[in-house]
């Protein structure tokens, strides 16, 4: 191949690549924003109005990433700076249950990185291990008080406690909860109803004996007729059904 032809091709490739980069950066839907404290960076969100990070007044380390709510167009990347990456959890506030829920993140070059299409209120909490009781009787009591014509349910569990003068906000416990319905299967129903119950217990939190308040938040799926005749309303575990993600 002639030297002039090679030079032309290389030049064309460079111009093409440069144009692609400029087009990507010029895209009004491609946004990178940084929180006021510099600890959170959000990038790559496809919405015409872009994204924003708001830190509510009188709060430290809490970030409202907007637009919040339902699933958005494409994944956004949230990158949190943390001095203790290995022992920290990125959490998102679930408004329905009023609980902070741990998110699945990756440790990338010393940052906590979360990719999600569901924005909202986020924070970074120290990881905690909670030795909670089984609370079998509480699940039974909630299920026995299910609304009329319920065909399915899901119960999630959160905990909170006071540590000296500080109140630890309610956090969901990942491996606790129950679900079920007609024949043990979670049926969708037509409407959703909610109920909650609270219990207190002295348990170990990070190996320290602590008085903890546990909240059991139930979502009930209800239709017009309830379970078919002869089909009991039970937990999925009672029938050996593999539980869905709660």
Secondary structure in CASP SS format (residue, H / E / C, confidence):
PFRMAT SS
TARGET T0000
AUTHOR 0000-0000-0000
METHOD secondary structure of the structure
MODEL  1
X C 1.00
X C 1.00
X H 1.00
X H 1.00
X H 1.00
X H 1.00
X H 1.00
X H 1.00
X H 1.00
X H 1.00
X H 1.00
X H 1.00
X H 1.00
X H 1.00
X H 1.00
X H 1.00
X H 1.00
X H 1.00
X H 1.00
X H 1.00
X H 1.00
X H 1.00
X H 1.00
X H 1.00
X H 1.00
X H 1.00
X C 1.00
X C 1.00
X C 1.00
X C 1.00
X C 1.00
X E 1.00
X E 1.00
X E 1.00
X C 1.00
X C 1.00
X C 1.00
X C 1.00
X C 1.00
X E 1.00
X E 1.00
X E 1.00
X E 1.00
X C 1.00
X C 1.00
X C 1.00
X C 1.00
X C 1.00
X C 1.00
X C 1.00
X C 1.00
X E 1.00
X E 1.00
X E 1.00
X C 1.00
X C 1.00
X C 1.00
X C 1.00
X C 1.00
X C 1.00
X C 1.00
X E 1.00
X E 1.00
X E 1.00
X E 1.00
X E 1.00
X C 1.00
X C 1.00
X C 1.00
X C 1.00
X C 1.00
X C 1.00
X C 1.00
X C 1.00
X C 1.00
X E 1.00
X E 1.00
X E 1.00
X E 1.00
X E 1.00
X E 1.00
X C 1.00
X C 1.00
X C 1.00
X H 1.00
X H 1.00
X H 1.00
X E 1.00
X E 1.00
X E 1.00
X E 1.00
X E 1.00
X E 1.00
X E 1.00
X C 1.00
X C 1.00
X C 1.00
X C 1.00
X E 1.00
X E 1.00
X E 1.00
X E 1.00
X C 1.00
X C 1.00
X C 1.00
X E 1.00
X E 1.00
X E 1.00
X C 1.00
X C 1.00
X E 1.00
X E 1.00
X E 1.00
X E 1.00
X E 1.00
X E 1.00
X C 1.00
X C 1.00
X C 1.00
X E 1.00
X E 1.00
X E 1.00
X E 1.00
X E 1.00
X E 1.00
X E 1.00
X C 1.00
X C 1.00
X C 1.00
X E 1.00
X C 1.00
X C 1.00
X C 1.00
X C 1.00
X C 1.00
X H 1.00
X H 1.00
X H 1.00
X H 1.00
X H 1.00
X H 1.00
X H 1.00
X H 1.00
X H 1.00
X C 1.00
X C 1.00
X C 1.00
X C 1.00
X C 1.00
X E 1.00
X E 1.00
X E 1.00
X E 1.00
X E 1.00
X E 1.00
X E 1.00
X E 1.00
X E 1.00
X E 1.00
X E 1.00
X E 1.00
X E 1.00
X E 1.00
X C 1.00
X C 1.00
X E 1.00
X E 1.00
X E 1.00
X E 1.00
X E 1.00
X E 1.00
X E 1.00
X E 1.00
X E 1.00
X E 1.00
X E 1.00
X E 1.00
X E 1.00
X E 1.00
X E 1.00
X E 1.00
X E 1.00
X C 1.00
X C 1.00
X C 1.00
X C 1.00
X C 1.00
X C 1.00
X C 1.00
X C 1.00
X E 1.00
X E 1.00
X E 1.00
X E 1.00
X E 1.00
X E 1.00
X E 1.00
X E 1.00
X E 1.00
X E 1.00
X E 1.00
X E 1.00
X E 1.00
X E 1.00
X E 1.00
X C 1.00
X C 1.00
X E 1.00
X E 1.00
X E 1.00
X E 1.00
X E 1.00
X E 1.00
X E 1.00
X E 1.00
X E 1.00
X E 1.00
X E 1.00
X E 1.00
X E 1.00
X E 1.00
X E 1.00
X C 1.00
X C 1.00
X C 1.00
X C 1.00
X C 1.00
X C 1.00
X C 1.00
X C 1.00
X C 1.00
X C 1.00
X E 1.00
X E 1.00
X E 1.00
X H 1.00
X H 1.00
X H 1.00
X H 1.00
X C 1.00
X C 1.00
X C 1.00
X C 1.00
X C 1.00
X C 1.00
X C 1.00
END
